[in-house]
Amino acid sequence: MSAKKQGGGFQSAAGLIRYFDEEEAKGPIFDHRFIIIFGIACLVVIEIAKWQWPV
């Protein structure tokens, strides 16, 4: 019974390691400062639009 538990744990961990290795290789990488500045810029544009065209 203990042999089955060891085999299952290793197989599960190996799948997670493969998943995270593939995840790191794909997709764009942005600096955290860019994300914050982009969010603030969007907020400013939205506030100016609300001021210019009130509903």
N, CA, C and O atoms as a Tripos MOL2 file, in Angstrom:
@<TRIPOS>MOLECULE
protein
  220   219    55     0     0
PROTEIN
NO_CHARGES

@<TRIPOS>ATOM
      1 N           0.8200   -1.1930    0.0000 N.3       1 MET1
      2 CA          0.0000    0.0000    0.0000 C.3       1 MET1
      3 C           0.8680    1.2630    0.0000 C.2       1 MET1
      4 O           0.5210    2.2550   -0.6420 O.2       1 MET1
      5 N           1.9900    1.2260    0.7160 N.am      2 SER2
      6 CA          2.8590    2.4040    0.7380 C.3       2 SER2
      7 C           3.5430    2.6190   -0.6160 C.2       2 SER2
      8 O           3.8740    3.7520   -0.9660 O.2       2 SER2
      9 N           3.7550    1.5510   -1.3740 N.am      3 ALA3
     10 CA          4.3750    1.6870   -2.6960 C.3       3 ALA3
     11 C           3.4690    2.4740   -3.6320 C.2       3 ALA3
     12 O           3.9630    3.2520   -4.4500 O.2       3 ALA3
     13 N           2.1610    2.2920   -3.5330 N.am      4 LYS4
     14 CA          1.2330    3.0410   -4.3690 C.3       4 LYS4
     15 C           1.2320    4.5140   -4.0130 C.2       4 LYS4
     16 O           1.1260    5.3610   -4.9010 O.2       4 LYS4
     17 N           1.3470    4.8370   -2.7470 N.am      5 LYS5
     18 CA          1.3420    6.2380   -2.3310 C.3       5 LYS5
     19 C           2.5850    6.9610   -2.8560 C.2       5 LYS5
     20 O           2.4870    8.1060   -3.2960 O.2       5 LYS5
     21 N           3.7390    6.3150   -2.8160 N.am      6 GLN6
     22 CA          4.9540    6.9640   -3.3030 C.3       6 GLN6
     23 C           4.8740    7.2030   -4.8060 C.2       6 GLN6
     24 O           5.2580    8.2720   -5.2790 O.2       6 GLN6
     25 N           4.3890    6.2430   -5.5510 N.am      7 GLY7
     26 CA          4.2900    6.3800   -7.0000 C.3       7 GLY7
     27 C           3.3170    7.4810   -7.3920 C.2       7 GLY7
     28 O           3.5890    8.2280   -8.3320 O.2       7 GLY7
     29 N           2.1940    7.6030   -6.7000 N.am      8 GLY8
     30 CA          1.2070    8.6240   -7.0250 C.3       8 GLY8
     31 C           1.7120   10.0270   -6.7290 C.2       8 GLY8
     32 O           1.4510   10.9520   -7.4990 O.2       8 GLY8
     33 N           2.4200   10.1960   -5.6420 N.am      9 GLY9
     34 CA          2.9370   11.5110   -5.2880 C.3       9 GLY9
     35 C           3.9800   12.0010   -6.2720 C.2       9 GLY9
     36 O           3.9990   13.1750   -6.6400 O.2       9 GLY9
     37 N           4.8350   11.1060   -6.6900 N.am     10 PHE10
     38 CA          5.8760   11.4990   -7.6350 C.3      10 PHE10
     39 C           5.2760   11.8580   -8.9920 C.2      10 PHE10
     40 O           5.6990   12.8190   -9.6340 O.2      10 PHE10
     41 N           4.2980   11.0850   -9.4160 N.am     11 GLN11
     42 CA          3.6730   11.3490  -10.7060 C.3      11 GLN11
     43 C           2.9520   12.6960  -10.6800 C.2      11 GLN11
     44 O           3.0100   13.4440  -11.6560 O.2      11 GLN11
     45 N           2.2810   13.0100   -9.5870 N.am     12 SER12
     46 CA          1.5850   14.2870   -9.4830 C.3      12 SER12
     47 C           2.5770   15.4420   -9.5050 C.2      12 SER12
     48 O           2.3520   16.4390  -10.1910 O.2      12 SER12
     49 N           3.6540   15.3190   -8.7740 N.am     13 ALA13
     50 CA          4.6480   16.3850   -8.7270 C.3      13 ALA13
     51 C           5.3110   16.5720  -10.0840 C.2      13 ALA13
     52 O           5.5860   17.7010  -10.4890 O.2      13 ALA13
     53 N           5.5670   15.4920  -10.7780 N.am     14 ALA14
     54 CA          6.2160   15.5940  -12.0880 C.3      14 ALA14
     55 C           5.3160   16.3380  -13.0680 C.2      14 ALA14
     56 O           5.8090   17.1210  -13.8800 O.2      14 ALA14
     57 N           4.0180   16.1080  -13.0070 N.am     15 GLY15
     58 CA          3.0950   16.8170  -13.8850 C.3      15 GLY15
     59 C           3.0750   18.3050  -13.6030 C.2      15 GLY15
     60 O           3.0260   19.1100  -14.5320 O.2      15 GLY15
     61 N           3.1130   18.6830  -12.3310 N.am     16 LEU16
     62 CA          3.1220   20.1050  -11.9740 C.3      16 LEU16
     63 C           4.4080   20.7760  -12.4370 C.2      16 LEU16
     64 O           4.3820   21.9070  -12.9210 O.2      16 LEU16
     65 N           5.5190   20.0900  -12.2910 N.am     17 ILE17
     66 CA          6.7910   20.6730  -12.7230 C.3      17 ILE17
     67 C           6.7740   20.8920  -14.2330 C.2      17 ILE17
     68 O           7.2180   21.9380  -14.7070 O.2      17 ILE17
     69 N           6.2680   19.9250  -14.9950 N.am     18 ARG18
     70 CA          6.1640   20.0800  -16.4420 C.3      18 ARG18
     71 C           5.2560   21.2470  -16.7900 C.2      18 ARG18
     72 O           5.5680   22.0240  -17.6920 O.2      18 ARG18
     73 N           4.1350   21.3800  -16.0880 N.am     19 TYR19
     74 CA          3.1850   22.4570  -16.3690 C.3      19 TYR19
     75 C           3.8310   23.8200  -16.1360 C.2      19 TYR19
     76 O           3.7000   24.7050  -16.9810 O.2      19 TYR19
     77 N           4.5170   24.0120  -15.0260 N.am     20 PHE20
     78 CA          5.1200   25.3060  -14.7270 C.3      20 PHE20
     79 C           6.3000   25.6040  -15.6430 C.2      20 PHE20
     80 O           6.5360   26.7680  -15.9650 O.2      20 PHE20
     81 N           7.0400   24.6040  -16.0690 N.am     21 ASP21
     82 CA          8.1250   24.8390  -17.0170 C.3      21 ASP21
     83 C           7.5820   25.3510  -18.3400 C.2      21 ASP21
     84 O           8.1590   26.2650  -18.9280 O.2      21 ASP21
     85 N           6.4900   24.7840  -18.8170 N.am     22 GLU22
     86 CA          5.8950   25.2400  -20.0710 C.3      22 GLU22
     87 C           5.2700   26.6130  -19.9150 C.2      22 GLU22
     88 O           5.2990   27.4130  -20.8500 O.2      22 GLU22
     89 N           4.7090   26.8990  -18.7590 N.am     23 GLU23
     90 CA          4.0460   28.1770  -18.5320 C.3      23 GLU23
     91 C           5.0540   29.3330  -18.5700 C.2      23 GLU23
     92 O           4.7220   30.4160  -19.0530 O.2      23 GLU23
     93 N           6.2480   29.1280  -18.0810 N.am     24 GLU24
     94 CA          7.2580   30.1840  -18.0580 C.3      24 GLU24
     95 C           7.7490   30.5350  -19.4630 C.2      24 GLU24
     96 O           8.1350   31.6780  -19.7070 O.2      24 GLU24
     97 N           7.7410   29.6010  -20.3650 N.am     25 ALA25
     98 CA          8.3260   29.8180  -21.6840 C.3      25 ALA25
     99 C           7.4130   30.6320  -22.6060 C.2      25 ALA25
    100 O           7.8970   31.1970  -23.5860 O.2      25 ALA25
    101 N           6.1070   30.7090  -22.3210 N.am     26 LYS26
    102 CA          5.1740   31.3550  -23.2300 C.3      26 LYS26
    103 C           4.6380   32.6440  -22.6310 C.2      26 LYS26
    104 O           4.6180   32.8290  -21.4140 O.2      26 LYS26
    105 N           4.2060   33.5240  -23.5150 N.am     27 GLY27
    106 CA          3.5230   34.7360  -23.0800 C.3      27 GLY27
    107 C           4.4700   35.9100  -22.9170 C.2      27 GLY27
    108 O           5.6700   35.7340  -22.7040 O.2      27 GLY27
    109 N           3.9100   37.1210  -23.0220 N.am     28 PRO28
    110 CA          4.7360   38.3150  -22.8690 C.3      28 PRO28
    111 C           5.1010   38.5480  -21.4050 C.2      28 PRO28
    112 O           4.3650   38.1710  -20.4930 O.2      28 PRO28
    113 N           6.2430   39.1720  -21.2100 N.am     29 ILE29
    114 CA          6.6960   39.4960  -19.8560 C.3      29 ILE29
    115 C           6.7280   41.0110  -19.7260 C.2      29 ILE29
    116 O           7.4310   41.6900  -20.4740 O.2      29 ILE29
    117 N           5.9650   41.5390  -18.7750 N.am     30 PHE30
    118 CA          5.8960   42.9720  -18.5470 C.3      30 PHE30
    119 C           6.4960   43.3050  -17.1890 C.2      30 PHE30
    120 O           6.3730   42.5430  -16.2300 O.2      30 PHE30
    121 N           7.1410   44.4480  -17.1320 N.am     31 ASP31
    122 CA          7.6620   44.9550  -15.8780 C.3      31 ASP31
    123 C           6.4980   45.4340  -15.0180 C.2      31 ASP31
    124 O           5.5270   45.9740  -15.5490 O.2      31 ASP31
    125 N           6.5750   45.2480  -13.7060 N.am     32 HIS32
    126 CA          5.4660   45.6270  -12.8400 C.3      32 HIS32
    127 C           5.2090   47.1330  -12.8670 C.2      32 HIS32
    128 O           4.0740   47.5680  -12.6720 O.2      32 HIS32
    129 N           6.2380   47.9230  -13.1030 N.am     33 ARG33
    130 CA          6.0420   49.3800  -13.1830 C.3      33 ARG33
    131 C           5.2170   49.7570  -14.4120 C.2      33 ARG33
    132 O           4.4140   50.6880  -14.3550 O.2      33 ARG33
    133 N           5.4050   49.0450  -15.5170 N.am     34 PHE34
    134 CA          4.6270   49.2920  -16.7260 C.3      34 PHE34
    135 C           3.1410   49.0450  -16.4730 C.2      34 PHE34
    136 O           2.2970   49.8270  -16.9110 O.2      34 PHE34
    137 N           2.8290   47.9860  -15.7840 N.am     35 ILE35
    138 CA          1.4300   47.6510  -15.4960 C.3      35 ILE35
    139 C           0.7930   48.7370  -14.6330 C.2      35 ILE35
    140 O          -0.3430   49.1370  -14.8890 O.2      35 ILE35
    141 N           1.5010   49.2160  -13.6240 N.am     36 ILE36
    142 CA          0.9660   50.2650  -12.7430 C.3      36 ILE36
    143 C           0.7770   51.5640  -13.5190 C.2      36 ILE36
    144 O          -0.2670   52.2050  -13.3940 O.2      36 ILE36
    145 N           1.7610   51.9640  -14.3120 N.am     37 ILE37
    146 CA          1.6650   53.2070  -15.0960 C.3      37 ILE37
    147 C           0.5450   53.0920  -16.1250 C.2      37 ILE37
    148 O          -0.1900   54.0570  -16.3380 O.2      37 ILE37
    149 N           0.3990   51.9350  -16.7660 N.am     38 PHE38
    150 CA         -0.6660   51.7360  -17.7360 C.3      38 PHE38
    151 C          -2.0380   51.8410  -17.0740 C.2      38 PHE38
    152 O          -2.9590   52.4230  -17.6460 O.2      38 PHE38
    153 N          -2.1750   51.2940  -15.8940 N.am     39 GLY39
    154 CA         -3.4370   51.3820  -15.1580 C.3      39 GLY39
    155 C          -3.7760   52.8090  -14.7870 C.2      39 GLY39
    156 O          -4.9250   53.2290  -14.9220 O.2      39 GLY39
    157 N          -2.7940   53.5620  -14.3210 N.am     40 ILE40
    158 CA         -3.0170   54.9670  -13.9610 C.3      40 ILE40
    159 C          -3.3590   55.7870  -15.2040 C.2      40 ILE40
    160 O          -4.2350   56.6510  -15.1500 O.2      40 ILE40
    161 N          -2.6820   55.5270  -16.3170 N.am     41 ALA41
    162 CA         -2.9730   56.2450  -17.5640 C.3      41 ALA41
    163 C          -4.4020   55.9550  -18.0390 C.2      41 ALA41
    164 O          -5.0980   56.8660  -18.4880 O.2      41 ALA41
    165 N          -4.8370   54.7150  -17.9470 N.am     42 CYS42
    166 CA         -6.2170   54.3800  -18.3140 C.3      42 CYS42
    167 C          -7.2030   55.1060  -17.4120 C.2      42 CYS42
    168 O          -8.2190   55.6100  -17.8890 O.2      42 CYS42
    169 N          -6.9230   55.1650  -16.1390 N.am     43 LEU43
    170 CA         -7.7870   55.8710  -15.1930 C.3      43 LEU43
    171 C          -7.8940   57.3500  -15.5500 C.2      43 LEU43
    172 O          -8.9880   57.9130  -15.5200 O.2      43 LEU43
    173 N          -6.7810   57.9810  -15.8860 N.am     44 VAL44
    174 CA         -6.7780   59.3960  -16.2520 C.3      44 VAL44
    175 C          -7.5930   59.6170  -17.5260 C.2      44 VAL44
    176 O          -8.3810   60.5600  -17.6010 O.2      44 VAL44
    177 N          -7.4100   58.7580  -18.5220 N.am     45 VAL45
    178 CA         -8.1590   58.8960  -19.7740 C.3      45 VAL45
    179 C          -9.6540   58.7430  -19.5230 C.2      45 VAL45
    180 O         -10.4480   59.4930  -20.0910 O.2      45 VAL45
    181 N         -10.0490   57.8050  -18.7010 N.am     46 ILE46
    182 CA        -11.4640   57.5990  -18.4010 C.3      46 ILE46
    183 C         -12.0430   58.7940  -17.6540 C.2      46 ILE46
    184 O         -13.1580   59.2220  -17.9500 O.2      46 ILE46
    185 N         -11.3110   59.3310  -16.7020 N.am     47 GLU47
    186 CA        -11.8040   60.4860  -15.9480 C.3      47 GLU47
    187 C         -11.9280   61.7130  -16.8480 C.2      47 GLU47
    188 O         -12.8870   62.4730  -16.7130 O.2      47 GLU47
    189 N         -10.9900   61.9200  -17.7540 N.am     48 ILE48
    190 CA        -11.0850   63.0510  -18.6910 C.3      48 ILE48
    191 C         -12.2810   62.8530  -19.6220 C.2      48 ILE48
    192 O         -12.9920   63.8110  -19.9250 O.2      48 ILE48
    193 N         -12.5090   61.6210  -20.0770 N.am     49 ALA49
    194 CA        -13.6550   61.3440  -20.9490 C.3      49 ALA49
    195 C         -14.9650   61.5990  -20.2050 C.2      49 ALA49
    196 O         -15.9040   62.1470  -20.7830 O.2      49 ALA49
    197 N         -15.0390   61.2120  -18.9410 N.am     50 LYS50
    198 CA        -16.2620   61.4660  -18.1650 C.3      50 LYS50
    199 C         -16.4770   62.9640  -17.9670 C.2      50 LYS50
    200 O         -17.6190   63.4230  -17.9390 O.2      50 LYS50
    201 N         -15.4170   63.7190  -17.8320 N.am     51 TRP51
    202 CA        -15.5230   65.1690  -17.6420 C.3      51 TRP51
    203 C         -15.9300   65.8520  -18.9570 C.2      51 TRP51
    204 O         -16.7250   66.7920  -18.9520 O.2      51 TRP51
    205 N         -15.3810   65.3760  -20.0770 N.am     52 GLN52
    206 CA        -15.6730   65.9560  -21.3790 C.3      52 GLN52
    207 C         -17.0930   65.6330  -21.8580 C.2      52 GLN52
    208 O         -17.7850   66.4970  -22.3950 O.2      52 GLN52
    209 N         -17.5140   64.3940  -21.6610 N.am     53 TRP53
    210 CA        -18.8150   63.9490  -22.1480 C.3      53 TRP53
    211 C         -19.6440   63.4000  -20.9820 C.2      53 TRP53
    212 O         -19.7430   62.1860  -20.8000 O.2      53 TRP53
    213 N         -20.2310   64.2950  -20.2030 N.am     54 PRO54
    214 CA        -21.0430   63.8060  -19.0670 C.3      54 PRO54
    215 C         -22.3080   63.0850  -19.5590 C.2      54 PRO54
    216 O         -22.8880   63.4500  -20.5820 O.2      54 PRO54
    217 N         -22.7040   62.0970  -18.8370 N.am     55 VAL55
    218 CA        -23.8860   61.3210  -19.2280 C.3      55 VAL55
    219 C         -25.0510   61.6960  -18.3440 C.2      55 VAL55
    220 O         -26.1470   61.1590  -18.5050 O.2      55 VAL55
@<TRIPOS>BOND
     1     1     2 1
     2     2     3 1
     3     3     4 2
     4     3     5 am
     5     5     6 1
     6     6     7 1
     7     7     8 2
     8     7     9 am
     9     9    10 1
    10    10    11 1
    11    11    12 2
    12    11    13 am
    13    13    14 1
    14    14    15 1
    15    15    16 2
    16    15    17 am
    17    17    18 1
    18    18    19 1
    19    19    20 2
    20    19    21 am
    21    21    22 1
    22    22    23 1
    23    23    24 2
    24    23    25 am
    25    25    26 1
    26    26    27 1
    27    27    28 2
    28    27    29 am
    29    29    30 1
    30    30    31 1
    31    31    32 2
    32    31    33 am
    33    33    34 1
    34    34    35 1
    35    35    36 2
    36    35    37 am
    37    37    38 1
    38    38    39 1
    39    39    40 2
    40    39    41 am
    41    41    42 1
    42    42    43 1
    43    43    44 2
    44    43    45 am
    45    45    46 1
    46    46    47 1
    47    47    48 2
    48    47    49 am
    49    49    50 1
    50    50    51 1
    51    51    52 2
    52    51    53 am
    53    53    54 1
    54    54    55 1
    55    55    56 2
    56    55    57 am
    57    57    58 1
    58    58    59 1
    59    59    60 2
    60    59    61 am
    61    61    62 1
    62    62    63 1
    63    63    64 2
    64    63    65 am
    65    65    66 1
    66    66    67 1
    67    67    68 2
    68    67    69 am
    69    69    70 1
    70    70    71 1
    71    71    72 2
    72    71    73 am
    73    73    74 1
    74    74    75 1
    75    75    76 2
    76    75    77 am
    77    77    78 1
    78    78    79 1
    79    79    80 2
    80    79    81 am
    81    81    82 1
    82    82    83 1
    83    83    84 2
    84    83    85 am
    85    85    86 1
    86    86    87 1
    87    87    88 2
    88    87    89 am
    89    89    90 1
    90    90    91 1
    91    91    92 2
    92    91    93 am
    93    93    94 1
    94    94    95 1
    95    95    96 2
    96    95    97 am
    97    97    98 1
    98    98    99 1
    99    99   100 2
   100    99   101 am
   101   101   102 1
   102   102   103 1
   103   103   104 2
   104   103   105 am
   105   105   106 1
   106   106   107 1
   107   107   108 2
   108   107   109 am
   109   109   110 1
   110   110   111 1
   111   111   112 2
   112   111   113 am
   113   113   114 1
   114   114   115 1
   115   115   116 2
   116   115   117 am
   117   117   118 1
   118   118   119 1
   119   119   120 2
   120   119   121 am
   121   121   122 1
   122   122   123 1
   123   123   124 2
   124   123   125 am
   125   125   126 1
   126   126   127 1
   127   127   128 2
   128   127   129 am
   129   129   130 1
   130   130   131 1
   131   131   132 2
   132   131   133 am
   133   133   134 1
   134   134   135 1
   135   135   136 2
   136   135   137 am
   137   137   138 1
   138   138   139 1
   139   139   140 2
   140   139   141 am
   141   141   142 1
   142   142   143 1
   143   143   144 2
   144   143   145 am
   145   145   146 1
   146   146   147 1
   147   147   148 2
   148   147   149 am
   149   149   150 1
   150   150   151 1
   151   151   152 2
   152   151   153 am
   153   153   154 1
   154   154   155 1
   155   155   156 2
   156   155   157 am
   157   157   158 1
   158   158   159 1
   159   159   160 2
   160   159   161 am
   161   161   162 1
   162   162   163 1
   163   163   164 2
   164   163   165 am
   165   165   166 1
   166   166   167 1
   167   167   168 2
   168   167   169 am
   169   169   170 1
   170   170   171 1
   171   171   172 2
   172   171   173 am
   173   173   174 1
   174   174   175 1
   175   175   176 2
   176   175   177 am
   177   177   178 1
   178   178   179 1
   179   179   180 2
   180   179   181 am
   181   181   182 1
   182   182   183 1
   183   183   184 2
   184   183   185 am
   185   185   186 1
   186   186   187 1
   187   187   188 2
   188   187   189 am
   189   189   190 1
   190   190   191 1
   191   191   192 2
   192   191   193 am
   193   193   194 1
   194   194   195 1
   195   195   196 2
   196   195   197 am
   197   197   198 1
   198   198   199 1
   199   199   200 2
   200   199   201 am
   201   201   202 1
   202   202   203 1
   203   203   204 2
   204   203   205 am
   205   205   206 1
   206   206   207 1
   207   207   208 2
   208   207   209 am
   209   209   210 1
   210   210   211 1
   211   211   212 2
   212   211   213 am
   213   213   214 1
   214   214   215 1
   215   215   216 2
   216   215   217 am
   217   217   218 1
   218   218   219 1
   219   219   220 2
@<TRIPOS>SUBSTRUCTURE
     1 MET1         2 RESIDUE 1 A MET
     2 SER2         6 RESIDUE 1 A SER
     3 ALA3        10 RESIDUE 1 A ALA
     4 LYS4        14 RESIDUE 1 A LYS
     5 LYS5        18 RESIDUE 1 A LYS
     6 GLN6        22 RESIDUE 1 A GLN
     7 GLY7        26 RESIDUE 1 A GLY
     8 GLY8        30 RESIDUE 1 A GLY
     9 GLY9        34 RESIDUE 1 A GLY
    10 PHE10       38 RESIDUE 1 A PHE
    11 GLN11       42 RESIDUE 1 A GLN
    12 SER12       46 RESIDUE 1 A SER
    13 ALA13       50 RESIDUE 1 A ALA
    14 ALA14       54 RESIDUE 1 A ALA
    15 GLY15       58 RESIDUE 1 A GLY
    16 LEU16       62 RESIDUE 1 A LEU
    17 ILE17       66 RESIDUE 1 A ILE
    18 ARG18       70 RESIDUE 1 A ARG
    19 TYR19       74 RESIDUE 1 A TYR
    20 PHE20       78 RESIDUE 1 A PHE
    21 ASP21       82 RESIDUE 1 A ASP
    22 GLU22       86 RESIDUE 1 A GLU
    23 GLU23       90 RESIDUE 1 A GLU
    24 GLU24       94 RESIDUE 1 A GLU
    25 ALA25       98 RESIDUE 1 A ALA
    26 LYS26      102 RESIDUE 1 A LYS
    27 GLY27      106 RESIDUE 1 A GLY
    28 PRO28      110 RESIDUE 1 A PRO
    29 ILE29      114 RESIDUE 1 A ILE
    30 PHE30      118 RESIDUE 1 A PHE
    31 ASP31      122 RESIDUE 1 A ASP
    32 HIS32      126 RESIDUE 1 A HIS
    33 ARG33      130 RESIDUE 1 A ARG
    34 PHE34      134 RESIDUE 1 A PHE
    35 ILE35      138 RESIDUE 1 A ILE
    36 ILE36      142 RESIDUE 1 A ILE
    37 ILE37      146 RESIDUE 1 A ILE
    38 PHE38      150 RESIDUE 1 A PHE
    39 GLY39      154 RESIDUE 1 A GLY
    40 ILE40      158 RESIDUE 1 A ILE
    41 ALA41      162 RESIDUE 1 A ALA
    42 CYS42      166 RESIDUE 1 A CYS
    43 LEU43      170 RESIDUE 1 A LEU
    44 VAL44      174 RESIDUE 1 A VAL
    45 VAL45      178 RESIDUE 1 A VAL
    46 ILE46      182 RESIDUE 1 A ILE
    47 GLU47      186 RESIDUE 1 A GLU
    48 ILE48      190 RESIDUE 1 A ILE
    49 ALA49      194 RESIDUE 1 A ALA
    50 LYS50      198 RESIDUE 1 A LYS
    51 TRP51      202 RESIDUE 1 A TRP
    52 GLN52      206 RESIDUE 1 A GLN
    53 TRP53      210 RESIDUE 1 A TRP
    54 PRO54      214 RESIDUE 1 A PRO
    55 VAL55      218 RESIDUE 1 A VAL
